[in-house]
Amino acid sequence: MRSEQLGYKFRRQHSFGNYIADFYCREKSLVIEIDGSQHSDQEQYDARRTAYLQNLGLRVVRFGNNEINSTIDEVITRIMELLEEKHPLSISPSK
C-alpha cells in the first residue's frame, strides 16, 4: 500500500472511535480491511464496525488473506478502481 504504487497515501492502523482500520486513505475516504481466518467467527462485529465506518462517510472494502496471497494483482487493480471512483458507495466483502 505504498503511495508510489497506488498514487494515494494510506495510513496503517488508523483509529476511528473504538475501531482500528487496517488501511485508510483520507483523500478518498476509503478504508481497506484485510480479513484473516478469525473474521469468520466475528461476522456481527465486522458488520457493526463497517456500519460505524460508513456512518462516518467512509467506504469500506474487505479482502481476505487468501485473496491477498493468491490474487494480489487483482486486489491491487480493485483498489485502484476504488481510488478512481468519484462517488462513494458501499463495498461488500468479495468472498
N, CA, C and O atoms as a Tinker XYZ file with bonds, in Angstrom:
   380  protein
     1  N      0.839000   -1.189000    0.000000    73     2
     2  CA     0.000000    0.000000    0.000000    64     1     3
     3  C      0.882000    1.251000    0.000000    63     2     4     5
     4  O      0.694000    2.162000    0.806000    81     3
     5  N      1.822000    1.274000   -0.897000    73     3     6
     6  CA     2.710000    2.427000   -0.979000    64     5     7
     7  C      2.105000    3.485000   -1.892000    63     6     8     9
     8  O      1.489000    3.171000   -2.910000    81     7
     9  N      2.294000    4.751000   -1.505000    73     7    10
    10  CA     1.718000    5.836000   -2.300000    64     9    11
    11  C      2.272000    5.851000   -3.715000    63    10    12    13
    12  O      1.552000    6.189000   -4.655000    81    11
    13  N      3.541000    5.490000   -3.882000    73    11    14
    14  CA     4.101000    5.481000   -5.235000    64    13    15
    15  C      3.495000    4.369000   -6.089000    63    14    16    17
    16  O      3.510000    4.448000   -7.318000    81    15
    17  N      2.966000    3.337000   -5.442000    73    15    18
    18  CA     2.352000    2.234000   -6.168000    64    17    19
    19  C      0.917000    2.579000   -6.586000    63    18    20    21
    20  O      0.496000    2.262000   -7.698000    81    19
    21  N      0.173000    3.229000   -5.688000    73    19    22
    22  CA    -1.241000    3.490000   -5.938000    64    21    23
    23  C     -1.550000    4.953000   -6.246000    63    22    24    25
    24  O     -2.637000    5.257000   -6.739000    81    23
    25  N     -0.633000    5.849000   -5.971000    73    23    26
    26  CA    -0.866000    7.258000   -6.239000    64    25    27
    27  C     -1.569000    8.001000   -5.117000    63    26    28    29
    28  O     -1.825000    9.198000   -5.248000    81    27
    29  N     -1.890000    7.334000   -4.024000    73    27    30
    30  CA    -2.549000    7.941000   -2.875000    64    29    31
    31  C     -1.889000    7.445000   -1.597000    63    30    32    33
    32  O     -1.387000    6.324000   -1.527000    81    31
    33  N     -1.904000    8.308000   -0.596000    73    31    34
    34  CA    -1.288000    7.946000    0.683000    64    33    35
    35  C     -2.292000    7.168000    1.537000    63    34    36    37
    36  O     -3.449000    7.563000    1.673000    81    35
    37  N     -1.829000    6.061000    2.106000    73    35    38
    38  CA    -2.617000    5.261000    3.038000    64    37    39
    39  C     -1.947000    5.266000    4.398000    63    38    40    41
    40  O     -0.723000    5.199000    4.510000    81    39
    41  N     -2.765000    5.346000    5.418000    73    39    42
    42  CA    -2.282000    5.204000    6.791000    64    41    43
    43  C     -2.564000    3.786000    7.243000    63    42    44    45
    44  O     -3.617000    3.229000    6.934000    81    43
    45  N     -1.632000    3.199000    7.970000    73    43    46
    46  CA    -1.825000    1.862000    8.541000    64    45    47
    47  C     -2.335000    2.011000    9.957000    63    46    48    49
    48  O     -1.941000    2.926000   10.681000    81    47
    49  N     -3.220000    1.102000   10.348000    73    47    50
    50  CA    -3.713000    1.034000   11.722000    64    49    51
    51  C     -4.247000    2.385000   12.204000    63    50    52    53
    52  O     -3.820000    2.896000   13.239000    81    51
    53  N     -5.176000    2.954000   11.448000    73    51    54
    54  CA    -5.766000    4.256000   11.778000    64    53    55
    55  C     -7.019000    4.041000   12.628000    63    54    56    57
    56  O     -7.878000    3.232000   12.280000    81    55
    57  N     -7.118000    4.766000   13.737000    73    55    58
    58  CA    -8.258000    4.558000   14.644000    64    57    59
    59  C     -9.423000    5.486000   14.308000    63    58    60    61
    60  O     -9.252000    6.647000   13.935000    81    59
    61  N    -10.615000    4.910000   14.460000    73    59    62
    62  CA   -11.891000    5.612000   14.331000    64    61    63
    63  C    -12.717000    5.190000   15.535000    63    62    64    65
    64  O    -13.227000    4.071000   15.565000    81    63
    65  N    -12.858000    6.052000   16.516000    73    63    66
    66  CA   -13.585000    5.664000   17.726000    64    65    67
    67  C    -12.914000    4.475000   18.378000    63    66    68    69
    68  O    -11.714000    4.501000   18.653000    81    67
    69  N    -13.687000    3.432000   18.626000    73    67    70
    70  CA   -13.169000    2.217000   19.254000    64    69    71
    71  C    -12.608000    1.211000   18.253000    63    70    72    73
    72  O    -12.200000    0.116000   18.639000    81    71
    73  N    -12.585000    1.572000   16.982000    73    71    74
    74  CA   -12.151000    0.654000   15.937000    64    73    75
    75  C    -10.833000    1.107000   15.320000    63    74    76    77
    76  O    -10.512000    2.295000   15.305000    81    75
    77  N    -10.086000    0.150000   14.817000    73    75    78
    78  CA    -8.835000    0.450000   14.116000    64    77    79
    79  C     -8.924000   -0.158000   12.717000    63    78    80    81
    80  O     -9.116000   -1.362000   12.552000    81    79
    81  N     -8.780000    0.710000   11.719000    73    79    82
    82  CA    -8.809000    0.264000   10.324000    64    81    83
    83  C     -7.422000   -0.211000    9.926000    63    82    84    85
    84  O     -6.420000    0.368000   10.345000    81    83
    85  N     -7.360000   -1.259000    9.123000    73    83    86
    86  CA    -6.072000   -1.756000    8.649000    64    85    87
    87  C     -5.359000   -0.702000    7.799000    63    86    88    89
    88  O     -4.190000   -0.391000    8.028000    81    87
    89  N     -6.077000   -0.160000    6.819000    73    87    90
    90  CA    -5.523000    0.876000    5.945000    64    89    91
    91  C     -6.592000    1.932000    5.699000    63    90    92    93
    92  O     -7.771000    1.608000    5.560000    81    91
    93  N     -6.179000    3.197000    5.646000    73    91    94
    94  CA    -7.119000    4.301000    5.448000    64    93    95
    95  C     -6.505000    5.336000    4.525000    63    94    96    97
    96  O     -5.389000    5.806000    4.747000    81    95
    97  N     -7.254000    5.687000    3.478000    73    95    98
    98  CA    -6.866000    6.755000    2.566000    64    97    99
    99  C     -7.796000    7.939000    2.844000    63    98   100   101
   100  O     -8.966000    7.926000    2.462000    81    99
   101  N     -7.268000    8.945000    3.503000    73    99   102
   102  CA    -8.077000   10.113000    3.880000    64   101   103
   103  C     -8.606000   10.843000    2.654000    63   102   104   105
   104  O     -9.770000   11.243000    2.611000    81   103
   105  N     -7.749000   11.012000    1.667000    73   103   106
   106  CA    -8.113000   11.757000    0.462000    64   105   107
   107  C     -9.334000   11.159000   -0.242000    63   106   108   109
   108  O    -10.137000   11.895000   -0.817000    81   107
   109  N     -9.478000    9.850000   -0.202000    73   107   110
   110  CA   -10.576000    9.167000   -0.881000    64   109   111
   111  C    -11.604000    8.571000    0.074000    63   110   112   113
   112  O    -12.522000    7.879000   -0.368000    81   111
   113  N    -11.468000    8.829000    1.388000    73   111   114
   114  CA   -12.399000    8.303000    2.403000    64   113   115
   115  C    -12.586000    6.797000    2.231000    63   114   116   117
   116  O    -13.707000    6.291000    2.267000    81   115
   117  N    -11.487000    6.101000    2.048000    73   115   118
   118  CA   -11.518000    4.672000    1.773000    64   117   119
   119  C    -10.798000    3.899000    2.864000    63   118   120   121
   120  O     -9.651000    4.193000    3.202000    81   119
   121  N    -11.486000    2.909000    3.408000    73   119   122
   122  CA   -10.913000    2.008000    4.399000    64   121   123
   123  C    -10.766000    0.641000    3.749000    63   122   124   125
   124  O    -11.699000    0.134000    3.126000    81   123
   125  N     -9.599000    0.058000    3.900000    73   123   126
   126  CA    -9.357000   -1.289000    3.392000    64   125   127
   127  C     -9.065000   -2.191000    4.568000    63   126   128   129
   128  O     -8.164000   -1.928000    5.364000    81   127
   129  N     -9.840000   -3.264000    4.669000    73   127   130
   130  CA    -9.681000   -4.236000    5.741000    64   129   131
   131  C     -9.142000   -5.535000    5.156000    63   130   132   133
   132  O     -9.587000   -5.986000    4.100000    81   131
   133  N     -8.194000   -6.121000    5.844000    73   131   134
   134  CA    -7.640000   -7.417000    5.464000    64   133   135
   135  C     -8.111000   -8.423000    6.501000    63   134   136   137
   136  O     -7.739000   -8.348000    7.672000    81   135
   137  N     -8.928000   -9.358000    6.062000    73   135   138
   138  CA    -9.551000  -10.319000    6.982000    64   137   139
   139  C     -8.826000  -11.657000    6.956000    63   138   140   141
   140  O     -8.670000  -12.278000    5.905000    81   139
   141  N     -8.393000  -12.079000    8.118000    73   139   142
   142  CA    -7.818000  -13.405000    8.274000    64   141   143
   143  C     -8.906000  -14.404000    8.615000    63   142   144   145
   144  O    -10.089000  -14.065000    8.603000    81   143
   145  N     -8.520000  -15.616000    8.916000    73   143   146
   146  CA    -9.495000  -16.671000    9.208000    64   145   147
   147  C    -10.315000  -16.385000   10.451000    63   146   148   149
   148  O    -11.431000  -16.889000   10.575000    81   147
   149  N     -9.786000  -15.579000   11.386000    73   147   150
   150  CA   -10.528000  -15.278000   12.610000    64   149   151
   151  C    -11.794000  -14.476000   12.336000    63   150   152   153
   152  O    -12.701000  -14.463000   13.168000    81   151
   153  N    -11.875000  -13.813000   11.195000    73   151   154
   154  CA   -13.040000  -12.989000   10.887000    64   153   155
   155  C    -14.278000  -13.815000   10.582000    63   154   156   157
   156  O    -15.389000  -13.287000   10.641000    81   155
   157  N    -14.123000  -15.086000   10.260000    73   155   158
   158  CA   -15.297000  -15.918000   10.008000    64   157   159
   159  C    -16.106000  -16.115000   11.284000    63   158   160   161
   160  O    -17.295000  -16.426000   11.215000    81   159
   161  N    -15.486000  -15.940000   12.438000    73   159   162
   162  CA   -16.166000  -16.096000   13.720000    64   161   163
   163  C    -16.701000  -14.785000   14.276000    63   162   164   165
   164  O    -17.336000  -14.779000   15.330000    81   163
   165  N    -16.461000  -13.687000   13.595000    73   163   166
   166  CA   -16.891000  -12.396000   14.139000    64   165   167
   167  C    -17.645000  -11.560000   13.101000    63   166   168   169
   168  O    -17.410000  -10.359000   12.964000    81   167
   169  N    -18.532000  -12.199000   12.394000    73   167   170
   170  CA   -19.285000  -11.503000   11.345000    64   169   171
   171  C    -20.126000  -10.361000   11.896000    63   170   172   173
   172  O    -20.198000   -9.301000   11.275000    81   171
   173  N    -20.765000  -10.553000   13.051000    73   171   174
   174  CA   -21.594000   -9.497000   13.640000    64   173   175
   175  C    -20.743000   -8.289000   14.023000    63   174   176   177
   176  O    -21.127000   -7.146000   13.777000    81   175
   177  N    -19.593000   -8.552000   14.623000    73   175   178
   178  CA   -18.676000   -7.468000   14.995000    64   177   179
   179  C    -18.244000   -6.695000   13.751000    63   178   180   181
   180  O    -18.264000   -5.464000   13.740000    81   179
   181  N    -17.857000   -7.420000   12.710000    73   179   182
   182  CA   -17.424000   -6.776000   11.468000    64   181   183
   183  C    -18.549000   -5.956000   10.847000    63   182   184   185
   184  O    -18.306000   -4.874000   10.312000    81   183
   185  N    -19.775000   -6.462000   10.915000    73   183   186
   186  CA   -20.926000   -5.731000   10.361000    64   185   187
   187  C    -21.152000   -4.428000   11.133000    63   186   188   189
   188  O    -21.407000   -3.387000   10.528000    81   187
   189  N    -21.059000   -4.481000   12.466000    73   187   190
   190  CA   -21.217000   -3.260000   13.282000    64   189   191
   191  C    -20.100000   -2.265000   12.978000    63   190   192   193
   192  O    -20.331000   -1.062000   12.852000    81   191
   193  N    -18.929000   -2.780000   12.869000    73   191   194
   194  CA   -17.762000   -1.945000   12.582000    64   193   195
   195  C    -17.898000   -1.277000   11.215000    63   194   196   197
   196  O    -17.657000   -0.077000   11.083000    81   195
   197  N    -18.282000   -2.050000   10.201000    73   195   198
   198  CA   -18.476000   -1.493000    8.861000    64   197   199
   199  C    -19.569000   -0.430000    8.878000    63   198   200   201
   200  O    -19.406000    0.629000    8.271000    81   199
   201  N    -20.679000   -0.694000    9.563000    73   199   202
   202  CA   -21.764000    0.288000    9.652000    64   201   203
   203  C    -21.283000    1.576000   10.319000    63   202   204   205
   204  O    -21.626000    2.674000    9.879000    81   203
   205  N    -20.500000    1.438000   11.365000    73   203   206
   206  CA   -19.957000    2.611000   12.065000    64   205   207
   207  C    -19.089000    3.441000   11.111000    63   206   208   209
   208  O    -19.240000    4.660000   11.033000    81   207
   209  N    -18.199000    2.788000   10.402000    73   207   210
   210  CA   -17.312000    3.491000    9.473000    64   209   211
   211  C    -18.093000    4.135000    8.331000    63   210   212   213
   212  O    -17.781000    5.251000    7.914000    81   211
   213  N    -19.099000    3.439000    7.829000    73   211   214
   214  CA   -19.924000    4.000000    6.755000    64   213   215
   215  C    -20.721000    5.203000    7.247000    63   214   216   217
   216  O    -20.939000    6.155000    6.498000    81   215
   217  N    -21.156000    5.162000    8.503000    73   215   218
   218  CA   -21.862000    6.312000    9.076000    64   217   219
   219  C    -20.959000    7.534000    9.190000    63   218   220   221
   220  O    -21.450000    8.660000    9.274000    81   219
   221  N    -19.664000    7.326000    9.193000    73   219   222
   222  CA   -18.706000    8.431000    9.187000    64   221   223
   223  C    -18.455000    8.938000    7.769000    63   222   224   225
   224  O    -17.675000    9.869000    7.569000    81   223
   225  N    -19.115000    8.326000    6.787000    73   223   226
   226  CA   -18.953000    8.728000    5.399000    64   225   227
   227  C    -17.808000    8.026000    4.686000    63   226   228   229
   228  O    -17.349000    8.478000    3.637000    81   227
   229  N    -17.348000    6.919000    5.261000    73   227   230
   230  CA   -16.224000    6.179000    4.674000    64   229   231
   231  C    -16.718000    5.011000    3.842000    63   230   232   233
   232  O    -17.751000    4.411000    4.141000    81   231
   233  N    -15.973000    4.695000    2.799000    73   231   234
   234  CA   -16.222000    3.477000    2.028000    64   233   235
   235  C    -15.347000    2.394000    2.640000    63   234   236   237
   236  O    -14.199000    2.647000    3.004000    81   235
   237  N    -15.881000    1.206000    2.750000    73   235   238
   238  CA   -15.150000    0.098000    3.361000    64   237   239
   239  C    -15.122000   -1.063000    2.384000    63   238   240   241
   240  O    -16.155000   -1.466000    1.850000    81   239
   241  N    -13.937000   -1.595000    2.157000    73   239   242
   242  CA   -13.782000   -2.782000    1.319000    64   241   243
   243  C    -12.950000   -3.787000    2.104000    63   242   244   245
   244  O    -11.995000   -3.427000    2.793000    81   243
   245  N    -13.331000   -5.046000    1.985000    73   243   246
   246  CA   -12.630000   -6.119000    2.688000    64   245   247
   247  C    -12.039000   -7.105000    1.688000    63   246   248   249
   248  O    -12.647000   -7.444000    0.673000    81   247
   249  N    -10.843000   -7.546000    2.013000    73   247   250
   250  CA   -10.192000   -8.596000    1.252000    64   249   251
   251  C     -9.731000   -9.652000    2.239000    63   250   252   253
   252  O     -9.258000   -9.328000    3.329000    81   251
   253  N     -9.866000  -10.897000    1.865000    73   251   254
   254  CA    -9.389000  -11.982000    2.704000    64   253   255
   255  C     -7.905000  -12.216000    2.491000    63   254   256   257
   256  O     -7.353000  -11.889000    1.441000    81   255
   257  N     -7.272000  -12.784000    3.496000    73   255   258
   258  CA    -5.847000  -13.121000    3.371000    64   257   259
   259  C     -5.591000  -13.993000    2.145000    63   258   260   261
   260  O     -4.579000  -13.833000    1.462000    81   259
   261  N     -6.514000  -14.916000    1.870000    73   259   262
   262  CA    -6.339000  -15.796000    0.707000    64   261   263
   263  C     -6.308000  -15.001000   -0.588000    63   262   264   265
   264  O     -5.516000  -15.294000   -1.484000    81   263
   265  N     -7.180000  -13.984000   -0.686000    73   263   266
   266  CA    -7.177000  -13.133000   -1.881000    64   265   267
   267  C     -5.845000  -12.409000   -2.023000    63   266   268   269
   268  O     -5.276000  -12.327000   -3.112000    81   267
   269  N     -5.364000  -11.891000   -0.910000    73   267   270
   270  CA    -4.106000  -11.150000   -0.919000    64   269   271
   271  C     -2.970000  -12.068000   -1.371000    63   270   272   273
   272  O     -2.142000  -11.689000   -2.199000    81   271
   273  N     -2.946000  -13.263000   -0.822000    73   271   274
   274  CA    -1.850000  -14.185000   -1.109000    64   273   275
   275  C     -1.926000  -14.813000   -2.497000    63   274   276   277
   276  O     -0.891000  -15.099000   -3.100000    81   275
   277  N     -3.139000  -15.031000   -3.014000    73   275   278
   278  CA    -3.246000  -15.760000   -4.272000    64   277   279
   279  C     -3.554000  -14.879000   -5.493000    63   278   280   281
   280  O     -3.233000  -15.255000   -6.620000    81   279
   281  N     -4.171000  -13.719000   -5.274000    73   279   282
   282  CA    -4.547000  -12.867000   -6.414000    64   281   283
   283  C     -4.220000  -11.400000   -6.141000    63   282   284   285
   284  O     -5.056000  -10.523000   -6.360000    81   283
   285  N     -3.021000  -11.139000   -5.669000    73   283   286
   286  CA    -2.650000   -9.772000   -5.278000    64   285   287
   287  C     -2.806000   -8.781000   -6.424000    63   286   288   289
   288  O     -3.191000   -7.637000   -6.183000    81   287
   289  N     -2.522000   -9.177000   -7.658000    73   287   290
   290  CA    -2.675000   -8.255000   -8.785000    64   289   291
   291  C     -4.129000   -7.825000   -8.948000    63   290   292   293
   292  O     -4.401000   -6.657000   -9.224000    81   291
   293  N     -5.064000   -8.756000   -8.781000    73   291   294
   294  CA    -6.487000   -8.426000   -8.870000    64   293   295
   295  C     -6.913000   -7.520000   -7.715000    63   294   296   297
   296  O     -7.723000   -6.613000   -7.902000    81   295
   297  N     -6.374000   -7.763000   -6.539000    73   295   298
   298  CA    -6.681000   -6.924000   -5.376000    64   297   299
   299  C     -6.194000   -5.495000   -5.630000    63   298   300   301
   300  O     -6.927000   -4.537000   -5.387000    81   299
   301  N     -4.986000   -5.354000   -6.108000    73   299   302
   302  CA    -4.440000   -4.029000   -6.387000    64   301   303
   303  C     -5.247000   -3.331000   -7.469000    63   302   304   305
   304  O     -5.507000   -2.132000   -7.373000    81   303
   305  N     -5.647000   -4.072000   -8.499000    73   303   306
   306  CA    -6.484000   -3.495000   -9.557000    64   305   307
   307  C     -7.803000   -2.995000   -8.978000    63   306   308   309
   308  O     -8.256000   -1.904000   -9.324000    81   307
   309  N     -8.420000   -3.777000   -8.106000    73   307   310
   310  CA    -9.694000   -3.372000   -7.487000    64   309   311
   311  C     -9.506000   -2.133000   -6.617000    63   310   312   313
   312  O    -10.348000   -1.235000   -6.637000    81   311
   313  N     -8.433000   -2.073000   -5.865000    73   311   314
   314  CA    -8.174000   -0.895000   -5.029000    64   313   315
   315  C     -7.970000    0.330000   -5.915000    63   314   316   317
   316  O     -8.471000    1.407000   -5.594000    81   315
   317  N     -7.254000    0.187000   -7.009000    73   315   318
   318  CA    -7.047000    1.308000   -7.919000    64   317   319
   319  C     -8.364000    1.784000   -8.517000    63   318   320   321
   320  O     -8.577000    2.986000   -8.678000    81   319
   321  N     -9.256000    0.839000   -8.850000    73   319   322
   322  CA   -10.584000    1.214000   -9.359000    64   321   323
   323  C    -11.345000    2.023000   -8.318000    63   322   324   325
   324  O    -11.965000    3.036000   -8.641000    81   323
   325  N    -11.297000    1.574000   -7.072000    73   323   326
   326  CA   -11.988000    2.285000   -5.991000    64   325   327
   327  C    -11.420000    3.685000   -5.797000    63   326   328   329
   328  O    -12.167000    4.630000   -5.542000    81   327
   329  N    -10.123000    3.819000   -5.915000    73   327   330
   330  CA    -9.497000    5.127000   -5.758000    64   329   331
   331  C     -9.899000    6.093000   -6.866000    63   330   332   333
   332  O     -9.912000    7.306000   -6.658000    81   331
   333  N    -10.221000    5.572000   -8.021000    73   331   334
   334  CA   -10.599000    6.424000   -9.148000    64   333   335
   335  C    -12.095000    6.746000   -9.193000    63   334   336   337
   336  O    -12.511000    7.637000   -9.933000    81   335
   337  N    -12.901000    6.033000   -8.413000    73   335   338
   338  CA   -14.339000    6.307000   -8.394000    64   337   339
   339  C    -14.600000    7.690000   -7.829000    63   338   340   341
   340  O    -13.937000    8.129000   -6.889000    81   339
   341  N    -15.578000    8.372000   -8.415000    73   339   342
   342  CA   -15.907000    9.721000   -7.979000    64   341   343
   343  C    -17.006000    9.746000   -6.924000    63   342   344   345
   344  O    -17.080000   10.691000   -6.139000    81   343
   345  N    -17.852000    8.733000   -6.891000    73   343   346
   346  CA   -18.972000    8.718000   -5.965000    64   345   347
   347  C    -18.794000    7.611000   -4.937000    63   346   348   349
   348  O    -18.506000    6.467000   -5.289000    81   347
   349  N    -18.968000    7.960000   -3.646000    73   347   350
   350  CA   -18.847000    6.923000   -2.612000    64   349   351
   351  C    -19.927000    5.860000   -2.781000    63   350   352   353
   352  O    -21.052000    6.152000   -3.187000    81   351
   353  N    -19.567000    4.645000   -2.467000    73   351   354
   354  CA   -20.540000    3.568000   -2.442000    64   353   355
   355  C    -20.080000    2.520000   -1.460000    63   354   356   357
   356  O    -18.895000    2.427000   -1.142000    81   355
   357  N    -21.013000    1.738000   -0.984000    73   355   358
   358  CA   -20.700000    0.688000   -0.036000    64   357   359
   359  C    -20.199000   -0.535000   -0.783000    63   358   360   361
   360  O    -20.792000   -0.958000   -1.775000    81   359
   361  N    -19.112000   -1.094000   -0.301000    73   359   362
   362  CA   -18.495000   -2.256000   -0.936000    64   361   363
   363  C    -18.693000   -3.460000   -0.040000    63   362   364   365
   364  O    -18.343000   -3.429000    1.140000    81   363
   365  N    -19.249000   -4.514000   -0.596000    73   363   366
   366  CA   -19.458000   -5.758000    0.150000    64   365   367
   367  C    -18.185000   -6.596000    0.134000    63   366   368   369
   368  O    -17.332000   -6.431000   -0.739000    81   367
   369  N    -18.068000   -7.485000    1.096000    73   367   370
   370  CA   -16.924000   -8.396000    1.058000    64   369   371
   371  C    -16.898000   -9.155000   -0.259000    63   370   372   373
   372  O    -17.945000   -9.493000   -0.813000    81   371
   373  N    -15.712000   -9.418000   -0.750000    73   371   374
   374  CA   -15.586000  -10.097000   -2.042000    64   373   375
   375  C    -15.222000  -11.556000   -1.834000    63   374   376   377
   376  O    -14.325000  -12.075000   -2.499000    81   375
   377  N    -15.899000  -12.208000   -0.932000    73   375   378
   378  CA   -15.604000  -13.612000   -0.618000    64   377   379
   379  C    -16.482000  -14.516000   -1.419000    63   378   380
   380  O    -16.387000  -15.737000   -1.298000    81   379
